Amino acid sequence: MTSVLELVKGIGVFMILGKIILQLCSGSTYEKYVQYILSLMILAQLLTGIVTLLGKEPTLSLEKEIEEMGIFSAVESNEKEEKLKQEWQNYEAELENLGEGESVVP
């Protein structure tokens, strides 16, 4: 219950501040753009609050979301990293053998 009140208070204060900003730029050519941006910000706050109330923590970390979905695990990441390191060492060895005594760059 207190989290709902906190959400409503936060959005209410933001809306009051938004109205003050709109009054300061009234008659300006940018008024409709400011109103649009403020509306998007209020919507984002509302959606973030609803997601928090449902028990999920809103995150913007793509890696964390992917790991939670189980598409890409940390174990696979380490295996792929080791494989890439090995391939890089092989390429370096090939380049050294290719350019024995000759410069690769003219």
N, C-alpha and C positions, 0 to 999 in steps of 0.2 A: 504494500500500500504506500509506503513512504517513497519507493522508487517511482511510482506513478506520479506522486505529488512533485517529486524532484524533476521529472520529465516535463510536467505541465508548467512548473515554475520556470524552468530553463527556456522552454519555447515561448512562454509569455513574455519574459524579459527580452528575449531576442526580437519578438514581434514589436514590442514597444520601441526598442532601439531602431528597428527597421523603419517604423513609421516616422520617427524623428529624422532619420536620414532622408526619407522620401519628402518630408516637409521642407528640408533644407535645399533640396534640388528640385522643388516643384517649379514647373514652367520651363525646365531645362530640356534640351533635346535628348538628354540621356536618361530622362525620368523612367521611360518604359524599360530600358535596359537594366537600370538599378532595381526596379520592381521585379523584373524577371529573375535576376540573380538572387535577390532576397527570398523570393518564393522558392527557388531551388534549394537554398540553404535551409529554409524552414522545413521543407520536405525531407532533406537529408537528415536533419536533427530528429524529425519524427520517426523516420524509418530506423535510424540507429537506436532510438529509444525502444521501439517495438521489438527489434531483434534482441536487445539486451534484456527486455522483460521476458522474452521467450526462453531465456537461459543460454543463449549463444553469445559469445563475445565477438563483436564485429571486428574483423581484421582486414587489413589490406595486403597482407603478405601472401603472395601467390604461391611461394614454396610451401608455406604451412597448409594452405588449402589443398594443394596437390598431395601432400603427404597424408592429410586426413582422408582424402578420397581413396588412397591406397594405390594410386597410379604409379608413383615413383617413390621407392623407399630409400632410406639412408644406406642400407646394405648395397643396393643396386648402384647407388651413387659412388660408393667406395670402389666397387668392382669396376665400374666404367672408368673411374679416374685412374686406377692402376693400369687398365688396358690402354688408355690414351697415353699415359706416361711411357709405357713400353713401346707403343707405336712411334712416339716422338723420338725415343732413343734409337729405334731402328732407322728412322729417317735421317737422323743426325749421322749415324754410322755410314749410311749409304752416301750421304753428301761428302763425307770425309774420303771415302773410297773413290768416289767419282772424280774428285778434284785433286788426286794425288799428284803433286808436282805442278799442277796447272791452276791458275786462278779461275774461279768460277765467274767472277765479275770482270768484264773487260776493262 
